[in-house]
Amino acid sequence: MKQDSINSELKIVLQKMCETVGAVYKDIDFKKTDWFLDYEWTEEQEKNFKNWFVNRLIKNKYARKELIGCSKNKKICEKFVDMFIFNYGWKRK
């Protein structure tokens, strides 16, 4: 997936993921299979990212619409973020 073809809200999330581990977003090849295995994060970093992501979804109507539909329910947002991290989160240290 080319970085310029990534939707704006997903780009913000991926940039935050990169920032969390000190990776440079523009250097990541998102077309590469298993790109998310190139970096590691601690349990604390993952938890902080999850909290940031859930709060972004709850507080930002546009982010919710672009990424999960329109539910503002915290449990639904948490479930979505858990699945995102499970599928695309960095390796755990």
BELTA-V892348 format. One line per field, one symbol per residue. psi: psi as a letter, one per 40 degrees, with the letter a starting at -180 (. if undefined). burial: I if it has 9 or more other ideal C-beta (glycine too) atoms within 8 Angstrom, else O. Layout:
# BELTA-V892348
psi->???
burial->???
This chain:
# BELTA-V892348
psi->hideehidddddddddddddeeihdeehgedhhfdeeeiiiiddddddddddddddddehdddddddebehehddddddddddddddeiiih.
burial->OOIOOIOOIIIIIIIIIIIIIOIOIOOIOIOOOOIIOOIOIOOOIIOIIIOIIIOIIIOOOOIIOIIIOOOOOOOIIIOIIIOIIOOOIIOOO
